[in-house]
Amino acid sequence: MSNEQISDAYFVSEYVEDLIKDYLYFRGYNATLKAMENDQKNARDKLLQPTKIIREIQNLIDTHDLSGLRNYWSFLHKQFFSRLERDHLEVMRKIETGVLRLYLTSAIREGKKDKVNEFFEMLSNELQQLPEWKDWFAVPYIKGIQEHPKYGRYFGKAYLEKIMVSLHNFICTILANMPRPMLMRFEEELLKSKRVAKENDELIEQMSQANFERRASEEEVQKYKIQIKDKEIQMEQLKKQLTDFLRIRNLSPGDKNIKLPNSLPRLKLEGNRPQSMGDDPRDNPRDNCLQSLPPSFSNKTCDPAVISKPDVKVGYVENDNEEIPSCYEILSEVLSPQHVDAVPVPNSIQDVVTGNSHPENSLKTGTDTTRKDDNLDVDKNLLTFYNCHQLDEAPFLFLSRDHYTGHGSPITHCKVAPGGLSVASADIKGGVRVWEFGERINDVYKVNCSSFQVLSLEWECKYAQSLFVGGNNSKVQLHSIANKKLQHELELSEHYPRVLSIACHPINNSFVLACSESDQHRLGTLTIWDWKTLKMTSRIEVQPRPFSITTTSFNHNGNLLLTGGVDGMVRLYDLSNQGCIMGWHAHAGEISNLMFSNDENSIYSMGSDSKFTQWSIQNMGQRLQDIPVEVDACIPHLIMGKGHRKPSDLAVGKLFAFDSDSDHVLTCGNPRAHVYKLVRSAPVEHVLSIGGHNDVITCVDWSSSQTCCSCITGCADGSINVTTLLRQ
């Protein structure tokens, strides 16, 4: 019988008895009511409670009341045991024998010889007929009976517990199967019905919840299927366009029978001069460059014309009314159909067709398009490749550039989520935005933290569904991006209100907070928290003094924590024992950013002393190389104003970022970002500059896939650019 069934039985018994008392009182049967109450006081079955029955038997054994024990057992036999089937009677007799032996051993153990003699005198006639009691008549005369090999176990505590547990289970089984009076069965069935109805309601609710989750999952799966199908169509179109472009590039320069693919755009040529759709050539100064064309160029010639401006549409011409694509149109359609003004344009059509340079055919315009040294200036407003003569020598191919203008003030942070398509950004006025890029830019979540200054921003690493925002108000906010709301707000010490850095563990639910005091920013704390419980788990000691930590970074498995402080020290901590395993003085001023390389054999740090340095992990403090970068790349808080810099107490965002293989690093600049190629055991090579901004770049990040990569650049003019490149 379970505890719930026993509880229900007690409740039913008391409830039925109350009903009977109420009825007797109503009818005026006072004598009957008084007799019932007397019987209840003397009820020997103790309301059918097995625990109380066991306690009563134990009490009779301890007080050596043999007559009371026999009378109580007779009552139980008459009330319950006599109704048992034949198979259960044998079990009942064994338990009865065990109870009598418990009484006898208790009397012998306590030296009650009179009780022992009374036991055999009262029960001798009955016990002589039972074979299990034949040898027990000699027990009172055996000395040291408790140590006897045959009878000693009956005097132990284990035998007592065994008999009592067996008796308890036996009584529970009897009570569970004993037929109830009709009145009690009615109440039991009512309680059972209520219990079943409650369980049924819970199951129905669980089933409804499961159906709702299943429908939501099906809708989500269908949505993803549609997105995957759209992506597949776009990939097929891109592959076709790239194939067409490569086929055109391999054509012979003198081939007049050029069959152009249908996937490429076409331009209508009228007369002897190409004209953009909807432009008046008389009012368009760009057509002035056509006046410099050699006399041999006409609408019947097949010699390629050379262009130096992306807006000049020139191509092969065979008659006045034929539609043909120009070199610029082919490149702009294949590489960036949305940004025609940013397409890399070579000096001539032959450069595209053959890859050769023909400087003697260059147009003489007001803009000097000749190549200087080994630099390839694809577009003065966008890309400049270094140390290459041809486009096919460049490490990247330009695909597109997108602009995000959701901020109205200088950008302090822009961080790509671990998934790679979501970006969290913040500005100097406390505006925090989460947005997505890809086919187009979409705002996902907005929050204005105008009451405090945003100093740090970090994604939760496991699911990228939560965003940490730290400020100068002794608080850290945890925003749920999925639910688009503020989920929690963590209160910190008022002595260290500035949250300079937040770093989430890449595997578990912990994160690190680096805080500093409000006035001098020299002293601070470094603590570890659990973002599920929002409680501090430990504090990391910074030696020799508790200097303020300005930047933190985990390694790939979160076992090592890298920190940089205002004292210019780099410290590496082992989180298994929270001890500092190495440290060295890296910069003359505070450290702005630092990070492990992807192979974790070296560390890169950037400081306020305008130095970007690579350090060895195997040899502590060994400087591997200094990377030559712009001064503005290391000091983002010097904002470029109208012709002068103005210091500002700004947060320091991410100042450099690696691609997925650590072969290239992206840094800030003024007004262009720069990409450097990192070659092991060789000097760093400057390979690319990315434009598109009008002021100093304050933060960067890099999102990489297998073939494409997106460079995120935030600027002091309040704009953020996403430049997508294709690896060659």
Protein Blocks (a to p, Z undefined) as FASTA:
>chain_A
ZZklmmmmmmmmmmmmmmmmmmmmmnopaklmmmmmmmmmmpmnlnopaklmmmmmmmmm
mnopaklmmmmmmmmmmmmmmmpcfklmmmmmmmmmmmmmmmmmmmmmnopaklmmmmmm
mmmmmmmmpmklmmmmmmmmpghklmpfklmmmmpmklmmmmmmmmmmmmmmmmmmpccd
fklmmmmmmmmmmmmmmmmmmmmmmmmmmmmmmmmmmmmmmmmmmmmmmmmmmmmmmmmm
mmmmmmmmmpcfklmbbcddfkbccdddehjbdcdehiafklmmklmmmmmpcfklcfkb
cbdcddfbfklccdddfbfkbccddfklmmmmmmommlmmlcccdfbfklmmnopacfkl
pccdfbdcbdehjbccfblklcccehiabfklpmbdcfbdcddfkbcbdcfbdcddfkop
accdddfkopacdddedjbccdfbdcddfkbccfbdcddfklopaccdddfeopacdddf
klopafbdcdddfklmbcfbccddfkbmcdcdddddfklomaccdddddfklopafbdcd
ddfbdcddfbdcddfkopaccdddfkopacdddfklopafbdcdfbfbdcfbdcddfklp
accdddfkopacdddfklghiafbdcdddfklmmmmlccdehiacddddddddfbdcdfk
opaccddddfbdcdddddehiacddfbdcehiabdcfbdcddddfkbccdddddfkopac
ddddddZZ
